[in-house]
């Protein structure tokens, strides 16, 4: 992947993260993106892109510990999402 491809994917992910349709989801996804995107490699970005494809209600339930996330989302990144310390209101 070229740096241009990565830059375009990051820009698209940022837009999708901050334009979810509800303020709560915007803060959760957008805040997570803003806090962590600089550290993402191809795998990190792919994980976040897949998360963006999920229903907001499901992701919020995972982040709040109301439901167990699917295996594909479990791990260090989900633990960071669950901290919610990136949400600045």
N, C-alpha and C positions, 0 to 999 in steps of 0.2 A: 504494500500500500504506500502511495506517495504521501508526502506531507500535505499536498493540496487536497487529496481525498480525505485525509484525516481532518483537516481544517473544515472542509465542507460538512462532513458528518457531525463534527462537534457543533457547528453552527446550527444545523438542522435539529440536533438533540436539544440544544439550548432553547430554541424556539418551541419545540414540542413540550419541553419541561415547564416552560413559563406560560403556556397557553393551553391548559388542560380543560378549562371550562368552569372551574370553581376556584375560589380564592384559596381554600384549604389545600387543594391538590396542587395549585400553582406554587404555594409556599413549600410544600413537601418536596415535589419533584425539582422545582427551580432552585430552591435553597440547597438541595443535595447536589445538583449539578454545579452550582456556583462554588460550593465548598470543595468538591472532590475532582472535578474534571481535569484539572491540571496534572494530576498524578496518574491518569488513566493511560494504559497502553491499549492495544487493539482488543484484548480480552475484556478490559474494564469498560471500554466504550460499547462493545457488543453486548455485555451484560446489561448496561443501562438502556441501550436501544431496545432490548427484549423486554425490560421492565416497562418502558414506555408503551409497549404494545398491550400490556395487561390492563384490565379494568381498574380505574382509580380506586373504587371501593375495595377491591381485593388487596391492592398494594397498601392502602391505608390500614386495613385489618392486619396485614402482615407486620407493618411498621409499629402498630400499636400493641402487637402481641395478642390480638384477638383470634387470629388464625395462624396456623403453621404454613409458611410459604412452601411452594413446591421445591423439590430437591435442587432443581436448576438455579434457584435463587438463594439457597441457603449458603451461609459462609460469612466471611469477613465483611463483604460489602453490605449484606443484609443487616449484619450487626451494626454497622455504621449508620444505616438507614434507620434502624430502631432507636438509636440514641436521641434522635430528633434535636440534637444540639446545634444543628445547622439552620434551624428555622428561626429567623429573626423577624419578629413582627413589630 
